[in-house]
């Protein structure tokens, strides 16, 4: 009987699959996180931002960008002078994913997108879009740059943020609000 295929399954493996007490690091290998990040960055912005997709399409139209322009989340994060409205929307999406227990996006990727959007706004648009403190932002950026699954362009953005924080004269005025 095909229904009895579970009888031949490795019980240890089945037990590990059913154990929901593990951390995100236990659930995803670095190569899987890298593939998911590539997919998220390559998705058209209204698709990438999930439940905020309609708002993304509306914001894009307000900026003179058709929602079907093909602009991706990666295009926004890695643009030399990104639209702050779209970075703020990306930050909000990442924050929602990071706190939503039913999200399908791994928390590590959500955290990375959160940090990357804040950093792009700060370093490339000169805007503060978060109330994250300098030490917290620095710790987050240091964590993110150490992740093996982060792509080179995003890692460069994060390092740009660390350099910016290092060059700000220790004051909180150059930090996200």
Residue pairs with C-beta under 8 A, 6 or more apart in sequence:
6 14
24 106
24 107
24 108
25 108
27 106
28 36
28 106
28 108
30 147
30 148
30 149
31 149
32 149
33 106
33 108
33 109
33 147
33 149
34 148
34 149
34 150
34 151
36 105
36 106
36 109
37 109
37 112
37 149
37 150
37 151
37 154
38 151
40 48
40 73
40 105
40 109
40 113
41 48
41 72
41 73
41 74
41 77
41 151
41 154
42 72
42 73
42 74
43 72
43 73
44 68
44 70
44 71
44 72
45 53
45 56
45 60
45 67
45 71
45 72
45 73
45 75
45 76
45 86
46 53
46 54
46 56
46 57
46 60
46 67
47 53
48 72
48 73
48 93
49 55
49 56
49 73
49 89
49 90
49 93
50 93
50 97
50 105
51 93
51 96
52 89
52 92
52 93
52 96
55 89
56 67
56 86
56 89
57 67
59 83
59 85
59 86
59 89
60 66
60 67
60 69
60 71
60 86
61 67
62 85
63 83
63 85
63 86
65 71
73 90
73 113
74 153
76 82
76 83
76 86
76 87
76 90
76 120
77 87
77 90
77 113
77 116
77 117
77 120
77 154
77 157
78 120
78 153
78 154
78 157
79 120
79 124
80 124
81 124
81 125
82 120
82 121
82 124
82 125
83 125
84 121
84 125
84 127
84 129
87 117
87 118
87 120
87 121
87 125
87 127
87 129
88 117
88 121
88 129
90 113
90 116
90 117
91 113
91 114
91 117
91 118
91 121
91 129
91 130
93 113
94 110
94 111
94 112
94 113
94 114
94 117
95 110
95 114
96 103
97 103
97 105
97 107
97 109
97 110
97 113
98 107
98 110
98 111
98 114
103 110
108 147
108 149
111 140
111 143
111 144
112 144
112 147
112 150
112 154
114 140
115 137
115 140
115 141
115 144
115 158
115 161
116 144
116 154
116 157
116 158
117 129
118 129
118 130
118 132
118 137
118 161
118 176
119 137
119 141
119 157
119 158
119 160
119 161
119 164
120 157
121 127
121 128
121 129
121 176
122 128
122 129
122 161
122 164
122 174
122 175
122 176
123 157
123 160
123 161
123 164
124 160
128 175
128 176
128 177
129 176
129 177
130 137
130 176
130 177
131 176
131 177
132 140
132 175
132 176
133 172
133 175
134 165
134 168
134 172
134 175
137 161
137 165
137 175
137 176
138 162
138 165
141 158
141 159
141 161
141 162
141 165
142 162
144 150
144 155
144 158
145 155
145 158
145 159
145 162
150 158
164 174
165 174
165 175
168 174
168 175
